[in-house]
């Protein structure tokens, strides 16, 4: 066996245990799916995740940065690789019709249950085949990814001081690709974002005497419409920018003009300069609309969260992608363009240096196909792009994960990626 083949042979040895581990890991995913917990409230999910890691001999620490879980497995001298997955679900009712669907007001409509199962599975297989690798494995269950608060909270809680410093941090995310496929990108994988909470102040009054009031509903509605011009007329056509108003709340009764209206919106872009320019334009439009309506005071504009671009390390991406291609073949490893979804994963690398003070931590992030073969075949369209557009996307109440194809691939992808460091001689 030559030196180049050794890591692949070792990876194959680790993955021999997948068949025996798959049934309990599938049960874990189904259990997490049926009991979703919102950001910052993931106590049950964290405990279940920690139980799996504990059972395989990882030294597990709970309540890191809130409900976060960190499991450490030291296996001799060598590199330190972290695997990150998310604990939280989204608000809203599930509409998948699955027999194991959640029934409350939260749902795993972004695939975090799959991510947890894959990370736990990778820990199980690596722990049971310690003779095949050397180094330190750290498995991270992060809270509050959906609110872009969890990574920051864990790092502020001393994540890199309390646990072994990583050479590389690996993560994957479910996507409406065929189950069994992976996709890497060499540019930005996800956008930078700023989330704004806006209160428009009016003067309440009677619906029959609008001239005696200042209607914040009309002002806010005008702002929502006008904000679309920020992208259409203030951003260059080559820039990827989007402004989305996700919530609008005002009033209680049809015959009462309320005293205020509240908007929740996000601004996203794949360039930091584009992002800040668009945010400044959004704030300018909001203030101008309030001035045009004669509002008694300026709007309250609060930045509730932000996230940097996720820009995986090119060398680490090449390393993991080559390992994936060797294991799965070129036909199952695609390329992924920049998207305007957002993440806080970038904070584990250089983007979070102000929080953790570390430099040179390589990040690698890829997409994991989650669509079953029947659903993919039935989706209208003759191209992959047409089918993806027709399928329920992440955050849709109808988003589903085909565990039979996605979970084994997700486990294998993390093991293969980690072994490209840990399995090397």
Secondary structure, 3 states (H helix, E strand, C coil): CCHHHHHHHHHHHHHCCHHHHHHHHHHHHHHHHHCCCCCCCCHHHHHHHHHHHHHCCCEEEEEECCCEEEEEEEECCCCEEEEEEECCCEECCCCCCCCCCCCCCEECCCCHHHHHHHHHHHHHHHHHCHHHCCEEEEEEEECCCCCCCHHHHHHHCCHHHHCCCCCEEEEEEEEEEECCCEEECCCCCEEEEEEEEEEEECECEECCCHHHCECHHHHHHHHHHHHHHHHHHHCCCCCCEEEEEEEEEECCCCCEECCEEEEEEEEEECCHHHHHHHHHHHHHHHHHHHHHHCCCCCCEEEEEEEECCECCCHHHHHHHHHHHHHHHCHHHEEECCCCCCECCHHHHCHHHHHHHCCCCCEEEEEEEEEECHHHHHHCCCCCHHHHHHHCCCCCCCCCCCCHHHHHHHHHHHHHHHHHHHHCCC
